[in-house]
């Protein structure tokens, strides 16, 4: 029996169309073999740097967000980057355990503004050496996370 009130997950193609039609993340992208790749430029404030952001998304997984330019590790110098996942370096924007992002949510209305907010706190951190964006970086060994989320956190 069908649950008429349940929201359906958005597909990569639907997410692509949302991103393509949102002027806040005007860019280029494609969906190939079930994988969405979207690239756009973001700026945390009118005086901030312009960053090239890449979002990758496949059905059944969380989006992965990369800063392609400038190199944020070079900007950080010898300091450890805050609120990131490793290998490859991608942004930690929300707490997976709390289901702040789900596949029933639009990337252009969640991940895109959260990325701008992350960039804002990153630029503040570059100056003050204090992460003011709150949050917590989850422990990859915490058994309450799904296997795919633990795998992402341990990269």
C-alpha positions in Angstrom: 0.0 0.0 0.0 1.4 3.4 -1.0 2.0 6.0 1.7 0.6 9.2 0.1 2.1 11.5 2.8 5.7 10.3 2.5 8.1 12.5 0.7 10.1 10.8 -2.1 13.9 11.3 -2.4 15.0 13.6 -5.1 17.0 12.0 -7.9 20.3 13.4 -9.2 18.4 14.7 -12.3 15.8 16.5 -10.2 18.6 18.1 -8.0 20.4 19.1 -11.2 17.3 21.0 -12.4 16.9 22.7 -9.1 20.5 23.8 -9.1 20.3 25.0 -12.7 17.3 27.1 -12.0 18.5 28.8 -8.8 20.4 32.0 -9.4 22.3 31.7 -6.1 24.3 28.8 -7.5 24.5 29.7 -11.2 27.0 27.3 -12.7 27.5 24.3 -14.9 26.9 20.6 -14.4 25.8 17.3 -15.6 24.3 14.0 -14.6 26.1 11.0 -15.9 25.8 7.4 -14.8 23.5 8.5 -11.9 26.1 11.0 -10.5 25.4 14.7 -10.4 28.4 17.1 -10.6 27.6 20.8 -10.2 30.3 23.5 -10.3 29.6 27.2 -9.4 31.2 30.2 -7.7 30.4 31.3 -4.2 31.3 34.3 -2.1 30.6 34.5 1.6 30.3 38.3 1.6 30.9 41.2 -0.9 34.5 41.6 0.3 35.3 37.9 0.5 37.2 35.7 -1.9 35.4 34.0 -4.7 35.5 30.2 -4.4 34.9 27.6 -7.0 32.6 25.0 -5.4 31.9 21.5 -6.7 29.0 19.4 -5.5 28.8 15.7 -6.2 25.7 13.7 -5.5 24.4 10.2 -6.1 21.1 8.8 -5.1 21.2 7.1 -1.8 24.1 9.1 -0.5 24.8 12.5 0.9 26.2 15.3 -1.3 30.0 15.8 -1.2 31.2 19.4 -1.4 34.7 20.4 -2.6 36.3 23.8 -2.8 38.2 23.6 -6.1 39.7 27.0 -6.0 41.5 28.6 -4.2 43.3 25.8 -2.4 41.9 26.1 1.2 44.8 24.1 2.6 47.3 26.6 1.2 45.2 29.4 2.6 45.3 27.7 6.0 49.1 27.4 5.9 50.4 25.0 8.5 47.1 24.9 10.4 44.7 22.0 10.4 41.5 22.8 8.5 38.4 22.9 10.6 35.2 21.1 9.8 36.3 19.0 6.8 36.5 15.4 5.8 39.8 14.0 4.5 41.0 12.1 1.5 39.8 13.9 -0.5 39.3 17.2 1.4 35.5 18.0 1.4 33.4 20.3 3.6 31.6 19.2 6.8 28.4 21.3 6.6 26.1 19.5 9.0 25.7 16.6 11.4 24.7 13.5 9.6 23.6 11.8 12.8 20.9 14.5 13.3 19.7 14.0 9.7 20.0 17.7 9.0 20.2 16.8 5.4 18.1 14.1 3.8 17.6 13.1 0.1 14.1 14.6 0.4 15.6 18.0 0.7 16.8 20.2 -2.2 20.5 20.7 -2.5 20.1 24.3 -3.8 18.1 25.2 -0.7 20.3 23.5 1.9 23.8 22.6 0.8 24.3 25.7 -1.2 23.5 28.2 1.6 25.3 26.0 4.2 28.4 26.1 1.9 28.3 30.0 1.9 28.0 29.9 5.7 30.9 27.5 6.0 33.0 29.9 3.7 32.1 32.8 6.0 33.3 31.0 9.1 36.3 29.8 7.2 37.4 33.3 6.3 36.8 34.4 9.9 38.9 31.5 11.1 41.8 32.4 8.7 42.0 35.8 10.5 41.2 34.8 14.1 42.3 31.1 14.3 39.0 30.4 16.1 36.2 28.5 14.4 33.0 30.4 15.3 30.7 28.3 13.2 29.8 26.0 16.2 28.9 22.4 15.4 30.9 19.4 16.2 32.9 17.2 13.9 31.6 13.7 14.4 33.7 10.8 15.5 34.0 8.2 12.7 34.1 5.4 15.3 30.7 6.4 16.8 28.5 3.3 16.1 25.3 5.4 15.9 26.3 6.6 12.3 25.5 4.6 9.2 28.3 2.7 7.6 28.4 5.0 4.6 28.5 8.1 6.9 31.4 6.6 8.9 33.2 5.8 5.7 32.8 9.5 4.6 34.0 10.8 8.0 37.1 8.6 8.0 38.3 9.7 4.6 
